[in-house]
Amino acid sequence: MNTQSLIVVNGQCPFPTARHPRGVVGRSINRAIDAGYRVGRKVRIGRVPGSVIGYNISHFGRFSGASYPLLVETEFGITKCSVQEVSPA
């Protein structure tokens, strides 16, 4: 199995209220934010606690941001999640 490490890039938008609805990935991220899953939000993946640490902006691959817009950190590491896979903690 070919695996690749997840790289988390800390980025900043100069306009904190700016929204970038370009493309399907941007729309998925905006839907996640509108659902309340902002950075810092405590969530659960099943019974595993975690928190949203960012958004997946990948436009290609098996786990693109269109389907898995959330980056969630748990005690097991960082994972990409869909909005349906997480619940508020």
Beta strands, then each sheet from edge to edge (+ up, - down):
strand 1: 42-45
strand 2: 48-55
strand 3: 70-74
strand 4: 77-81
strand 5: 87-88
sheet 1: 4+ 3- 2+ 1- 5+
end
